[in-house]
Amino acid sequence: EIQLTPASLAGYRIVVLGDFDATALGEARARALLDFVDKGGGLVLLGGAKGWGENGFSASALAPLLPCRWPNGMSSLGGGDSGGGEISVRWTTEGLAHPAFVAEADRWTRPPPVLSAFAGAQPNPAATTLAIAETPAGKTPLLLARRYGQGKVLALLTDSLWHWQLLPDANRPYGRFWSRVVEWMLPEEARLEPFALDLKADSDLVWLGRPISLQARLSLPVL
């Protein structure tokens, strides 16, 4: 059984969740993940037919943090449905400007194709569509990101990103993709290491109920 409790999640910064429906995930685990993200954790939703289906993430306590909804239900495209087994992928303008991928704007203008796509998603107002899939049925979001509370959420609407690892591409798109995702999803405190905040009290002795005054000094990095 998967141990996803507030205590066990406290030791992690990022959680990658696979293809679970609401029943298999369970209400307690879903609520623990919701709280984990709200307090600054990162959550990657890989999903699949179960996770993005009618009884998937949207039917669990994770619903408030999802970057998208499925107003007309989810349809799975892949294999023969995609024409030759491949589905073209394109960055959006927002995707190339996003903090996670802005460094790739001039060296990775066209992502490799995928073999599947879960079509029919509609981005939530708080979400940003980073990449789209160009399917025979039209364009559909493939990669979405959003902030929830103090944390971040990334949703992959494909279960075939692993295919990138098998491509004879010198740019190593699979490894670079995940490196950029992890860097972006790390909690903000990881980015504040050059800064130092010193607190000083007006007394060396402190008793319960006795007020004290604190002075704060922020040291900025030398540029």
N, C-alpha and C positions, 0 to 999 in steps of 0.2 A: 504494500500500500504506500502511495506517495505521501511523504510527510511534508505538508505545507501548512505550518502553524506560524503564528506571529513570532514565537520563540525561535523556530528553525530558520525563518526567513530573515531574522535580524542579522545573520552572519553573511548575507548576500547583498550584492548591489544590483544584479541583473538576473532575471528569471526568463528562461525560454520555455514556452508552453506549447506542447504539440497538439495533436488532433484528439481532443476530448469533447464529448457532448456534456451537457449540463449535469446529467445523472452521474456519469463517471467522474467528473471533476468534483462534484459535491458542493453543497452550500457553504460549509465551513471553510473549505480550501479556497473557494472563490472569494469569500469575504476576507480571508487572510491576505490574498493577493491584491484585492482592491485597497486594503489598508496599507499594504506594502508600497504600492505605487503612490498612493496619496501622501505618504511620508517621505517620498523621494526616491523610491526604487524604480528600476527600469523593467519593462515587461515586453518581451517579443512574442507575438502570437503567430506561430507557424500555421496552425490550423490545418484544415482539410475538409473533406465532405462532412465529417461529424462536427468539427468546430465551427464551421461557417454555415451549417445547416440550421433548420428551423429549431431544433432542440439543442443548439450548440451554445457558444459563448453568450449570445444575445438572450438566452433563456436562463442565464445564471446571474449571480450577483455581480459579474464582471460587466454587465450591460452598460452601466454609466460611463465606463472608461473606453468603450470601443470607439475606434475612429470612423466607423461606418455602420450603416444599417442596410437591411435588405427589404425594401418596401414591396417588392414583387416576388420575393423568394430567391434562393440561390440556384444557379445552374452551373454545372461542372463541364468545362470544355477541355478537351485533350485528345491525343491520338488522332483518329480519323476526323474528328470534329474540327480540328485545327488546321487541316490541310497539310499533309506531309509530316504530321507529328510535331511541328514547331509553331510557336506563337511568338510573333515579333513583340519586342518590348522597347518602349521609348521613355526617356526621362521627360518630365514636365519642366516647364520653366522654373516652377517653384522647387522642383527636385534638385535641379542643378545649382540653385541658389541656397538650398538648405544647408545648415551648418554641417550636417553629416557628409554631404557629397560635394560641397562647393569646391573642394580641392581637386575633384575629378573632372571639373567642367571642361578643361582643355585637353584631357588625355583619355577620357572614357565617354565620348559623346553618344555612343550607341551601345546599350547593354546587349549581351547575348540573348538569344531567344530562350523561352521556357517551353516545357512540354505540356503544361496544364495551366488553367486559370479558372478561378471561381468567380463567375460573372454575375452582374446584377447589383453590385454594391453601390450605395449612394453615400458619399463622404458626409460626415457630420460637420456642422459649422466650425467646430473647434479643430478640425483635422486638416492636414495638408496632403494632397495627393502628390507623391514623389515620382511615381512611374505608372505608366498605363500599359495594358496589353491590347494589341491590335488583333482582334479575333474576327472570324468571318461574320459574326453577328454585330460587329462594331467595337468601338473602344470601350474599355472597362478598367477601373482602377485596379492596380496590381500591388502597389506599395503605398501605405498610408502611415502618417505619423501624427501624433498629437501629444500635448501635455495634459496631465491629469493631476490636480493638486500640485505637489512638489516634484512629481515624477514624470516619466515619459513612456509612451506606448508606441510600438511599431507593429503594424499588421502586414503580413505577407499573404496575399490572396492567390497563392500557388503552392503546390506541394512538390515542385520539381526544381527548386533553385539548386539542388545538389548537382544538377546537370552541368552547371557552370564549371564545376571542379574537374570535369572530364574533358573539357575543351582544350585543344592545343593552342592556347592563347598565352603569349608571352607576358601579357599584362596581368595575368592571374586574377581575373575578375571576382572569383568566389572568395578568395582570401582577402582581397582589398575591400570587398563589400562588407564583410563581417568585421574587419578591423575598423572601418569607418563607423559602422553602426555601434560597436562597443564603445569607441571613443566618445561618440555623441551621447550615448545613453548613460554613461557614468554620472553619478550624482554630482551636482554643481560643486560640492565641497572639494572634490578632487581637482577642480580647476583653480582653487583659491590658495594653493600651497605657497605661492610667492608672497602672499599677504600674511601679516601677523597682527593679532589683536591682543593687546595687553590690558588686563584689568587690575586696578589697584584700589584697595579699601582704605578708609581713613582710620582704621584701627587694626591692630594685630590680633585682638581678642574679639570673638563674636559669640554672643549668647542668643538663644532662642527668644524672639520677641523684641530684641533690641535693634533699632534701625541703624543702618550704616550707609555711608555714601561711597559710591563707586566712581572711579575715573577710568575712562577708556582711551587707549591710544592705538591708532591704526597705523602700522608701518607699511608703506607702499614699496613695491619692488623698484629697483633702479633700472630705468630704461636706457 
